[in-house]
Amino acid sequence: MNPSPQVSASAAGGAFTVSVGGEWSIETPWPQAAESALGRLADSGVGALILKSDNLGKWDSSLLVFLVQLVDRARKLKMKVELDLPEGIDRLIRMAFAVPPRKGAQRNAADTGFLEKVGQDTLSLWPRVADFLGFLGDVSIGMGRLLVGRSKMRVKDLFVAMYECGVLSLPIISLTSMLFGLILAFVGAVQLTQFGAQIYVAGLVGIGMLRVMGAVMVGVVMSGRVGAAYAALIGTMQVNEEVDALAVLGISPIDFLVVPRVLALTLMVPILTVYADFMGVIGGYLVGTTMLGLNPLEYIHATEQMVPFRQLLVGLIYGVVFGVVIALAACYEGMRCGRSAMAVGQTTTRAVVFSLVGIIVMTAIITVICNVIGI
């Protein structure tokens, strides 16, 4: 028996017959007759394909690839296929075509153009918005069930979520907020020292941190630290079908997974905002008293005089809104996660991106509203 792969093809009696023999190995290239048989099949003009074996020796997946390509091409040409092969090969080929390929499983060979891509994204925007609005409605209903005492939420889960997003975030909030207060003080001092108005650094840092920057810094940190963690956690539960298990048991996933996390972030982000404001003011205080030569008591008194209490209230409004935005973005992406490990990573990335975009958009909206009403 010839160890090399053998292929013979002939068209007679309204059928195209292909016979395979020899030994087939993935390390050995196909014979020229194999490529010729694939090309002749489309031009044969017959209505049937017959696959046979003749002195077939050892074989591996290379033979199956060749035969599957023949059968696939014949099926596309609406040809009848007859298999006269060893039982193992016959069974594997039939198994390969037992289930039709899922629609959209194969990638389109043609690259999508830029305008076509923009059009597809535009057309898919409204279904995404509608889906998010539906999710928002489910969360609102879950909050209503909590208010009337019919929610499946566990109080223990709420306290755990508050601890994770609150207490465990204090170190990073402390560092980033103090450094940002230092930066604000340095930036203001560059100009104010030219006019001998170093004392106004206290007002610049105080108003900047209390009004918006403290809340923004907390929002950015919480998006990367907590929002990503929530999206990855719920997404992993989707992959492991734990969310489906909750639904089967009659436990609402919204009540059990989403509501406690939305409440935790809504409550803790404003508190962390106040803490971040305090740390930012300390950062400005360090610059003012050590670099600008201001008297410590004078700096504290100037901060009290220049920073009205309403600035803190505005910052708290920012904090509440940012907490809701981060929680909704993270939980929505987690609940809509796919069923693969790669989908969890993509979900986490989208949750962080949408959280940051939401924070920026809401900052602009609230700032405009405050300016219009004169706050």
Secondary structure, DSSP 8 states (H G I E B T S, - for coil): --SS-EEEEEEETTEEEEEEEE---TTS---HHHHHHHHHHHHS--SEEEEEEEEE----HHHHHHHHHHHHHHHHTT-EEEEES-HHHHHHHHHHTTS---TT-S--SS---HHHHHHHHHHTHHHHHHHHHHHHHHHHHHHHHHHTT-----HHHHHHHHHHHTGGGHHHHHHHHHHHHHHHHHHHHHHHGGGT-TTHHHHHHHHHIIIIIHHHHHHHHHIIIIIHHHHHHHHHHHHTTHHHHHHHTT--HIIIIIHHHHHHHHHHHHHHHHHHHHHHHHHHHHHHHHTS---HHHHHHHHHHHS-HHHHHHHHHHHHHHHHHHHHHHHHHHHT--SSHHHHHHHHHHHHHHHHHHHHHHHHHHHHHHHHHT-
